[in-house]
């Protein structure tokens, strides 16, 4: 770290010029007893260690479990479904589907190729439940209505099918 600081000073470069944003590091490990890592110091400032950090909209936690990321995305998607519920009586179905595709589905899609591991059905099922709830909000149908029929009627594909195609 010292060599990088000297090089930056020599070439009149500065790293992390915004003092309000401190440099942060996250140690990724799935070990029950993580190794003791020495504290890093850069430009005479200790680098803060955190349990998770957001990079390009994807929240990475120290165990790469993506639970925090998924919780945040599901919360944002539920807000979009709330908007659809309020607008259902005023807008035609096509407009509601467009609102879903613009304000809910991107939260379900972003980063899914990274955190959806084969054999981990819990992520996909949580996302699928949100899409099903959105379909219920758009159509006004009751819970228990066939998921496949709703998707077919609205012209949507299952998230599991979409993710499965991306893995191929």
VOKEVEX-519049 format. One record per residue (C-alpha): residue in one letter; x, y, z. Coordinates in steps of 0.1 Angstrom, whole numbers, plus 2048, in hexadecimal, padded with zeros to 3 digits. Example, Ala and Ser with C-alpha at 12.3 -4.5 7.8 and 13.67 -1.06 7.14 Angstrom:
// residues 2
<residu A, X 87B, Y 7D3, Z 84E>
<residu S, X 889, Y 7F5, Z 847>
This chain:
// residues 168
<residu X, X 800, Y 800, Z 800>
<residu X, X 81D, Y 817, Z 807>
<residu X, X 82C, Y 811, Z 7E5>
<residu X, X 80B, Y 81A, Z 7D5>
<residu X, X 80A, Y 83A, Z 7E9>
<residu X, X 82D, Y 844, Z 7DF>
<residu X, X 825, Y 83C, Z 7BA>
<residu X, X 805, Y 851, Z 7BC>
<residu X, X 818, Y 86E, Z 7CC>
<residu X, X 833, Y 86C, Z 7B1>
<residu X, X 81A, Y 86D, Z 795>
<residu X, X 804, Y 887, Z 7A6>
<residu X, X 7E6, Y 86F, Z 7A9>
<residu X, X 7CF, Y 86C, Z 7C7>
<residu X, X 7BB, Y 84E, Z 7D1>
<residu X, X 799, Y 852, Z 7E1>
<residu X, X 798, Y 878, Z 7DD>
<residu X, X 775, Y 87B, Z 7ED>
<residu X, X 77C, Y 87D, Z 812>
<residu X, X 758, Y 874, Z 81A>
<residu X, X 75C, Y 852, Z 80B>
<residu X, X 774, Y 83D, Z 81E>
<residu X, X 786, Y 820, Z 80E>
<residu X, X 776, Y 7FF, Z 819>
<residu X, X 781, Y 7DB, Z 817>
<residu X, X 76D, Y 7BB, Z 81C>
<residu X, X 77E, Y 79A, Z 823>
<residu X, X 76C, Y 77E, Z 810>
<residu X, X 76D, Y 75D, Z 822>
<residu X, X 755, Y 741, Z 82B>
<residu X, X 76B, Y 734, Z 847>
<residu X, X 75C, Y 732, Z 86A>
<residu X, X 77D, Y 740, Z 878>
<residu X, X 789, Y 75A, Z 85F>
<residu X, X 7AE, Y 762, Z 85E>
<residu X, X 7BC, Y 780, Z 871>
<residu X, X 7C5, Y 799, Z 857>
<residu X, X 7DB, Y 7B7, Z 85E>
<residu X, X 7CB, Y 7DA, Z 85D>
<residu X, X 7D2, Y 7EC, Z 83C>
<residu X, X 7DC, Y 810, Z 83C>
<residu X, X 7DC, Y 825, Z 81C>
<residu X, X 7E7, Y 84A, Z 81B>
<residu X, X 7EA, Y 84A, Z 840>
<residu X, X 7C5, Y 840, Z 843>
<residu X, X 7BA, Y 81E, Z 851>
<residu X, X 7A4, Y 80C, Z 839>
<residu X, X 783, Y 802, Z 849>
<residu X, X 778, Y 7DE, Z 849>
<residu X, X 753, Y 7D7, Z 844>
<residu X, X 73D, Y 7B8, Z 841>
<residu X, X 72E, Y 7C3, Z 820>
<residu X, X 733, Y 7DD, Z 805>
<residu X, X 720, Y 7E8, Z 7E6>
<residu X, X 731, Y 7E6, Z 7C5>
<residu X, X 71F, Y 7EF, Z 7A5>
<residu X, X 6FE, Y 7EA, Z 7B5>
<residu X, X 706, Y 7C7, Z 7C2>
<residu X, X 70B, Y 7C4, Z 7E8>
<residu X, X 728, Y 7AC, Z 7EF>
<residu X, X 72A, Y 79E, Z 813>
<residu X, X 747, Y 78D, Z 823>
<residu X, X 739, Y 76A, Z 81D>
<residu X, X 72C, Y 772, Z 7FA>
<residu X, X 70A, Y 766, Z 804>
<residu X, X 6F8, Y 784, Z 7F4>
<residu X, X 6DC, Y 784, Z 80E>
<residu X, X 6E0, Y 7A9, Z 814>
<residu X, X 6DF, Y 7B0, Z 7EF>
<residu X, X 6C0, Y 79B, Z 7EA>
<residu X, X 6AE, Y 7AB, Z 808>
<residu X, X 6B4, Y 7CE, Z 7FA>
<residu X, X 6A9, Y 7C4, Z 7D7>
<residu X, X 689, Y 7B3, Z 7E4>
<residu X, X 681, Y 7D2, Z 7F8>
<residu X, X 684, Y 7E8, Z 7DA>
<residu X, X 670, Y 7D0, Z 7C5>
<residu X, X 654, Y 7CF, Z 7DF>
<residu X, X 652, Y 7F5, Z 7DE>
<residu X, X 64D, Y 7F3, Z 7B8>
<residu X, X 631, Y 7D9, Z 7BE>
<residu X, X 621, Y 7F1, Z 7D6>
<residu X, X 621, Y 80C, Z 7BB>
<residu X, X 611, Y 7F3, Z 7A3>
<residu X, X 5F6, Y 7EB, Z 7BD>
<residu X, X 5EE, Y 810, Z 7C0>
<residu X, X 5ED, Y 816, Z 79B>
<residu X, X 5DA, Y 7F7, Z 791>
<residu X, X 5B8, Y 808, Z 792>
<residu X, X 5C4, Y 825, Z 77C>
<residu X, X 5DA, Y 815, Z 761>
<residu X, X 5D5, Y 7FA, Z 747>
<residu X, X 5E6, Y 7D8, Z 74C>
<residu X, X 600, Y 7DF, Z 731>
<residu X, X 60C, Y 7FE, Z 743>
<residu X, X 60E, Y 7EB, Z 764>
<residu X, X 623, Y 7D0, Z 753>
<residu X, X 63A, Y 7EC, Z 746>
<residu X, X 63D, Y 7FB, Z 769>
<residu X, X 646, Y 7D8, Z 776>
<residu X, X 660, Y 7D3, Z 75B>
<residu X, X 66F, Y 7F6, Z 761>
<residu X, X 66D, Y 7F9, Z 787>
<residu X, X 66C, Y 7D6, Z 796>
<residu X, X 67B, Y 7BC, Z 77F>
<residu X, X 69D, Y 7CE, Z 77C>
<residu X, X 6A1, Y 7C9, Z 7A2>
<residu X, X 69B, Y 7A4, Z 79E>
<residu X, X 6B2, Y 7A0, Z 780>
<residu X, X 6D0, Y 7B5, Z 78A>
<residu X, X 6ED, Y 79E, Z 794>
<residu X, X 6D9, Y 77E, Z 793>
<residu X, X 6F3, Y 76C, Z 77F>
<residu X, X 70C, Y 772, Z 79B>
<residu X, X 6F8, Y 769, Z 7BA>
<residu X, X 6E1, Y 74E, Z 7AC>
<residu X, X 6F7, Y 72F, Z 7B0>
<residu X, X 6EA, Y 70E, Z 7A2>
<residu X, X 6DA, Y 6FA, Z 7BE>
<residu X, X 6D1, Y 719, Z 7D2>
<residu X, X 6AC, Y 71B, Z 7CC>
<residu X, X 6A5, Y 733, Z 7E8>
<residu X, X 6B0, Y 752, Z 7D5>
<residu X, X 69D, Y 749, Z 7B6>
<residu X, X 67D, Y 740, Z 7CA>
<residu X, X 67E, Y 762, Z 7DD>
<residu X, X 682, Y 774, Z 7BC>
<residu X, X 666, Y 760, Z 7AC>
<residu X, X 64F, Y 767, Z 7C9>
<residu X, X 654, Y 78D, Z 7C3>
<residu X, X 64C, Y 789, Z 79E>
<residu X, X 62D, Y 775, Z 7A7>
<residu X, X 622, Y 790, Z 7BF>
<residu X, X 627, Y 7AA, Z 7A3>
<residu X, X 612, Y 795, Z 78C>
<residu X, X 5F7, Y 793, Z 7A6>
<residu X, X 5F9, Y 7B9, Z 7AA>
<residu X, X 5F7, Y 7BF, Z 785>
<residu X, X 5DA, Y 7A8, Z 77F>
<residu X, X 5C7, Y 7AB, Z 79F>
<residu X, X 5C6, Y 785, Z 7A2>
<residu X, X 5C4, Y 773, Z 7C3>
<residu X, X 5E2, Y 761, Z 7D3>
<residu X, X 5E1, Y 73D, Z 7C8>
<residu X, X 5DC, Y 745, Z 7A3>
<residu X, X 5F2, Y 730, Z 78D>
<residu X, X 614, Y 741, Z 78A>
<residu X, X 619, Y 733, Z 767>
<residu X, X 5F8, Y 740, Z 75A>
<residu X, X 5FF, Y 762, Z 768>
<residu X, X 621, Y 763, Z 757>
<residu X, X 612, Y 758, Z 737>
<residu X, X 5F5, Y 771, Z 738>
<residu X, X 60E, Y 78E, Z 73F>
<residu X, X 629, Y 783, Z 727>
<residu X, X 643, Y 77D, Z 742>
<residu X, X 65C, Y 762, Z 746>
<residu X, X 665, Y 750, Z 766>
<residu X, X 684, Y 75E, Z 776>
<residu X, X 691, Y 73B, Z 77B>
<residu X, X 68F, Y 735, Z 755>
<residu X, X 6A1, Y 756, Z 74E>
<residu X, X 6BC, Y 74E, Z 767>
<residu X, X 6BF, Y 72B, Z 75A>
<residu X, X 6C5, Y 737, Z 736>
<residu X, X 6E0, Y 74F, Z 742>
<residu X, X 6F3, Y 733, Z 753>
<residu X, X 6F4, Y 71F, Z 732>
